[in-house]
Amino acid sequence: MAVIRNSLTRLVRTPAKTALFFLLFSSAVALVCAGGSLWKLCGDNLRRFEEVFVTIGTVEQMPERTEQEAVWYADEEDYRYFNRAIYGETISPDVLDFEGAGYLSGPEQRAYYEALPQDYAFKEWDGGLWQFMVVEASPLEDCVPSGPVRMELKNVLYSTYPPNVFYFYLCDHNNDNPKPLYADKTYVMALADGFAHDWDENGAEAKFEYVPLEGPYSTQADVNGNRRPTDLTGDWIAEVTPGFYGTKEGQDWLRLCEECVLRGSKHLSFPVTATEDLNLVMAFYNKQAYLSEGEFLSEEDYMQGNKVCMISAAFARVNGLRVGDSLHLALRYANYATSPNLGSMGNWGGRLKADGGVYDVFEESDYTIKGIYDVGVGTVEGGWGYLLERNEVFIPTASIKNSNVDNIAFYGPMKGYTTSFRIPNGSGSIEKYKRLWEAQGIDHLEITFYDGGYTKLEGGLKNMRTMSVILLTTGMVSAVCIVVFFCHLFITKQKKQTVVERCLGMTKGSCARSLLTGVLVIALAGSMTGSFAGQFFAGRVAAQMASAETFDTRFSNGEVQFNMEKSGEDMADESADGNEIAKSAYLTKTDWRISALGGGLIFLFTMGTAFGGVYRNLREEPLALLAEAVK
C-alpha cells in the first residue's frame, strides 16, 4: 500500500503534468467513443429506414399539344373555352422494362375491373345517387331543345330511381345546334338529371331539367390498346319507329339498358383493382389509406396469386363483412385508362363491346378478406385520379388466372395514378435509374420519384457518418500519441527513480507497481470520464440532428423529380406533422456498449504501453541504470 501511496503522491507533486494527462486522455477517449457511437447509430438508422421507407416512381404520358375546345352552355347562351390535351400514339408500358432498372415491384399499368354487384350494397340506404335513365318520350309540341322543353314520358327502359312524373323538361345543354324534335314522334333517349336554368329566379319552382348522356357506344380495345372497330355511334337519341327494337340499332339500346341493370340499379360502381404491390397505389403509399383491421397483402400473396383481398371499411360496414369472410368477385371488364375514382364519374355508356354486346364474366372466384382499410380525411397530391373509390377492392394481380384480352373496355395513356414501379431506396438508385432511362430515348413520358424523404435523410446520415469517422480517427490518433508521450514521461524517463528503489532493495514487482499505479489510475479515470462524455456528446448530436431533420414519411416532402422542375419553396414545404413523424421514426438513443468498448480498448492500450515501458526499465541491471541516470 505504501508503494501505491507513494506513486500517487508523486503525481500530486506534478499537478500540471498530471492534469494535462487526464484532460488530454479524457478528450481522446471522448472523441473515440463519440465517433464510434455516432457511426453505429448511423448504421442502425440506415438499416431501420431501409425497412421503413419505400421509393416509387410514377409514370405519365405527356400530351403532344393542347387545343382549345369551345363548349356551349345553354343557360348562358354562350361558349366556355377549355384546353384539351392531345396525345399521340399510346406508349406501351413495355418501354419501362429495360436492363438494369432494378425494380423491386412493377412496373405496372394497373387495371381495375368492374365486378358484378351480386347482392352487395355499396352505399348507406339514405345515400343519394345520380339519376340516370333510358326512356321513350315525345315533346308536347314541335321544338328545338336549346332550352328546357316539356316532354311526355311514354316508357321507362331503365332508371336509377323510378320516375314519378308523366312529364319532364329536356335541354340539349351543351349543343349549340340541337336537332328539332316533333310532337308526333317518339324518341328513345339516355338522360341524366341536370340543373334548372331559372333556379336563381324561381327557386324550388324552377324547371328541373334532364340533359343528354351518351347512347350505345364502345371503347373496347385490344391487348395493345388499339380501339376495336365499331358501328356504335353513341348518339343520345333515336326515333322509335315500328319494329325499331328488332333492328341492330334498337338491339344496341336494349343492350345498353341490360348493361345498366347488370351494374345494379341501386348500386354504385364495384371496382376491383389488381396490383403487384399496394405501395404502388399512392393513397397507400402516402398513408392516406391505412390498415383498419387484419393484415396487408403480403409478398407471398403477390407472388403466388393467393385469393385474398382488401376491402374498404365503408364497404365492410354496409355489408357486415369482417376479416376472414369470403367475398365473391365476378369480373367483367378491365379499365386501363383511369382510376376507379374517375371511372365511376364518366364513360357511362361506353361499356358495351364493339359489336354492341354486353361483357360477360371472364373471371369468377371467392376471395378471403385479409384486411380492411380506411381512408383519412386528408387529400392526395395529384388530384381526383389518386383518390380511392369508396367500394374499391384490392387483389393480387396474379390471382386473376384467366385472360382479359377480350374484356378490355377502356385503354388509355399511362397516368401517374395507374402506372408506377418501386426501386431500391437512395439517391444513388434514383440517379442510376435516371441515367438508364434517359439512354432509352423515349419522349413524352414523365417519371416522378417519391421516397418519403429518404434521400434527404440519407444525405444527413451520410454526413453524420463522415463526421463520426473523422471523430473516431482523430480520437484514435490522439489517444495513441498521448498515451505514448505520457508513458514515456511518467515511466520511461523515470529511470533514476527505478535505480534508487532497486538500490534500496525493492523488488521488481514493487518497482513496477510504483511506476504503474499513478499512470493507470489516471488512465482509468480518464477512460471512464471520456466514455461518459463521448456518450453524452453523441446523444446530443443525434438529438439535434433528429430535431433539425424536417422530413415527412408521407411522399410529398421527400419528392425527387425530373423532366419537370420544382421550386425550392415546394421542396421545402414541410409540415409540423412531418416533423413529428421524423422525431418518432429517428433513432436517437446511442449504444452505451460502444462507449464502454472504446474506453476499455484505449485503457488496455495504455496498460500495454505502460507495461512495455516498465519492462524495458526493469530488465536492465541497477548499476547500468544508475550509470545512465547519472549521465
C-alpha positions, 0 to 999 in steps of 0.5 A: 500500500505504501508503494501505491501511496507513494506513486500517487503522491508523486503525481500530486507533486506534478499537478500540471503534468498530471492534469494535462494527462487526464484532460488530454486522455479524457478528450481522446477517449471522448472523441473515440467513443463519440465517433464510434457511437455516432457511426453505429447509430448511423448504421442502425438508422440506415438499416431501420429506414431501409425497412421503413421507407419505400421509393416509387416512381410514377409514370405519365404520358405527356400530351403532344399539344393542347387545343382549345375546345369551345363548349356551349352552355345553354343557360348562358347562351354562350361558349366556355373555352377549355384546353384539351390535351392531345396525345399521340400514339399510346406508349406501351408500358413495355418501354419501362422494362429495360436492363438494369432498372432494378425494380423491386415491384412493377412496373405496372399499368394497373387495371381495375375491373368492374365486378358484378354487384351480386347482392352487395350494397355499396352505399348507406340506404339514405345515400343519394345517387345520380339519376340516370335513365333510358326512356321513350318520350315525345315533346308536347309540341314541335321544338328545338331543345336549346332550352328546357322543353316539356316532354311526355314520358311514354316508357321507362327502359331503365332508371336509377330511381323510378320516375314519378312524373308523366312529364319532364323538361329536356335541354340539349345543354351543351349543343349549340345546334340541337336537332328539332324534335316533333310532337308526333314522334317518339324518341328513345333517349339516355338522360341524366338529371341536370340543373334548372336554368331559372333556379336563381329566379324561381327557386324550388319552382324552377324547371328541373331539367334532364340533359343528354348522356351518351347512347350505345357506344364502345371503347373496347380495345385490344391487348395493345390498346388499339380501339376495336372497330365499331358501328356504335355511334353513341348518339343520345337519341333515336326515333322509335319507329315500328319494329325499331327494337328488332333492328341492330340499332334498337338491339344496341339500346336494349343492350345498353339498358341490360348493361345498366341493370347488370351494374345494379340499379341501386348500386354504385360502381364495384371496382376491383383493382389488381396490383403487384404491390399496394405501395404502388397505389399512392393513397397507400403509399402516402398513408392516406389509406391505412390498415383498419383491421387484419393484415396487408397483402403480403409478398407471398400473396403477390407472388403466388396469386393467393385469393385474398383481398382488401376491402374498404371499411365503408364497404365492410360496414354496409355489408357486415363483412369482417376479416376472414369472410369470403367475398365473391368477385365476378369480373367483367371488364378491365379499365386501363385508362383511369382510376376507379375514382374517375371511372365511376364519374364518366364513360357511362355508356361506353361499356358495351363491346364493339359489336354492341354486346354486353361483357360477360364474366371472364373471371369468377372466384371467392376471395378471403378478406385479409384486411380492411382499410380506411381512408383519412380525411386528408387529400392526395397530391395529384388530384381526383385520379389518386383518390380511392373509390369508396367500394374499391377492392384490392387483389393480387394481380396474379390471382386473376388466372384467366385472360382479359384480352377480350374484356378490355373496355377502356385503354388509355395513356399511362397516368401517374395514378395507374402506372408506377414501379418501386426501386431500391431506396437512395439517391444513388438508385434514383440517379442510376435509374435516371441515367438508364432511362434517359439512354432509352430515348423515349419522349413524352413520358414523365417519371416522378420519384417519391421516397418519403424523404429518404434521400434527404435523410440519407444525405444527413446520415451520410454526413453524420457518418463522415463526421463520426469517422473523422471523430473516431480517427482523430480520437484514435490518433490522439489517444495513441500519441498521448498515451505514448508521450505520457508513458514515456514521461511518467515511466520511461524517463523515470529511470533514476527513480527505478535505480534508487528503489532497486538500490534500496532493495525493492523488488521488481514487482514493487518497482513496477507497481510504483511506476504503474499505479499513478499512470493507470489510475489516471488512465482509468479515470480518464477512460471512464470520464471520456466514455461518459462524455463521448456518450453524452456528446453523441446523444446530443448530436443525434438529438439535434440532428433528429430535431433539425431533420424536417422530413415527412414519411408521407411522399410529398416532402421527400419528392425527387423529380425530373423532366419537370422542375420544382421550386425550392419553396415546394421542396421545402414545404414541410409540415409540423406533422412531418416533423413529428413523424421524423422525431418518432421514426429517428433513432436517437438513443446511442449504444452505451456498449460502444462507449464502454468498448472504446474506453476499455480498448484505449485503457488496455492500450495504455496498460500495454504501453505502460507495461512495455515501458516498465519492462524495458526499465526493469530488465536492465541491471541497477548499476547500468541504470544508475550509470545512465541516470547519472549521465 
